[in-house]
Structure formats: structure tokens, C-alpha cells
């Protein structure tokens, strides 16, 4: 566009396994307006990864992380009841997913000049296009990555933790999105989007 000045691309990566999630944009976190915008410098690009809500629910059903569910049921059942996360009450995990996405899309909290919203499914199935896009944020003289990419499992907890090849197979099958859900749970998820 004429007169449009693109923001200077962020240039350094400051988040890795060594941080253990100790930052204001750690996954599963809902940032509120009272928290203000993310506290990063101009050389940092925050990559916010989201997942299809049904696959996210299935993933969270294996390990609740910081969520405290009030229902004694494990798995998917516990996610469709009242829960607490970071000291806040949510009617269910669908509401938590919605609140997280709303915060990610709030320009005042996550300015688009300092952050990128990345769908996990795009990262998985459109890896090269995503990498080309993200590489635009690297310094021109960057010769190599700090760590080479790998396809090993990144988590050890929970059951059915998948490596890249297993994830490609699992996420490719549409039926895997819907299996294990009860009809009323799918109807609740469809309040986000009828296509679910």
C-alpha cells in the first residue's frame, strides 16, 4: 500500500526450553487489558501458537496443566465443566480457549508489529510456507539457527505424545477431530464456530 511503512522486523529469539514458560505470553495464558501490551523489546518476535479448538481440547484432556477442574471426571469430561485457570473461573475449557484467542487477537495486548499468530495445523502441514514467512524476521546476516530443527517428541508427559511423523498422520484424518467427543460436547464447541 502506498504510504505504508512496514514495522522493522524483530530480530532475536529469547524464548526457548530454558525459560520454562516464565514469560507473559506462555501458552495457555489469557492476557487481560489490565496487563497491558506484551513487554518485549523491538528485537523480539512473539510467536503465538494456536490449535484447532477440538484438537486443543483433546490435547488438554491428556494433561490439564495449570487448569483446575471442579468436575472429578478425567479426560474430555472434566473440560466441559467449571474450571479455574490462573486464578480465574471459566464455565468450561471452550470458554478458556475463546478467552485465549480473544487476547491473542487484541491489538492492544499483542501488537501485530511484535507478534505472529500461528496455527499449529499450518505449522504441521504448511511447514515450508510458514518458515519462509517467519524467516523474513531474521537478520539478513543470519547464517544458522541456534539449534537445528528436529522431529523428536518435545514432551514426555501424558499419553500419546506424538513426534512430527505421527502428528502428520493423526491430524490429517478429519475423523480424529470428532472421535471421543459426546454429541453435546461437539454442540458446545460449535458455539465457537458452526464448522466444528
C-alpha positions, 0 to 999 in steps of 0.5 A: 500500500502506498504510504505504508511503512512496514514495522522493522522486523524483530530480530532475536529469539529469547524464548526457548526450553530454558525459560520454562514458560516464565514469560507473559505470553506462555501458552495457555495464558489469557492476557487481560487489558489490565496487563497491558501490551506484551513487554518485549523489546523491538528485537523480539518476535512473539510467536503465538501458537494456536490449535484447532479448538477440538484438537486443543481440547483433546490435547488438554484432556491428556494433561490439564496443566495449570487448569483446575477442574471442579468436575472429578471426571478425567479426560474430555469430561472434566473440560466441559465443566467449571474450571479455574485457570490462573486464578480465574473461573471459566464455565468450561475449557471452550470458554478458556480457549475463546478467552485465549484467542480473544487476547491473542487477537487484541491489538492492544495486548499483542501488537501485530508489529511484535507478534505472529499468530500461528496455527499449529495445523499450518505449522504441521502441514504448511511447514515450508510456507510458514518458515519462509514467512517467519524467516523474513524476521531474521537478520539478513546476516543470519547464517544458522539457527541456534539449534537445528530443527528436529522431529523428536517428541518435545514432551514426555508427559501424558499419553500419546505424545506424538513426534512430527511423523505421527502428528502428520498422520493423526491430524490429517484424518478429519475423523480424529477431530470428532472421535471421543467427543459426546454429541453435546460436547461437539454442540458446545464447541460449535458455539465457537464456530458452526464448522466444528 
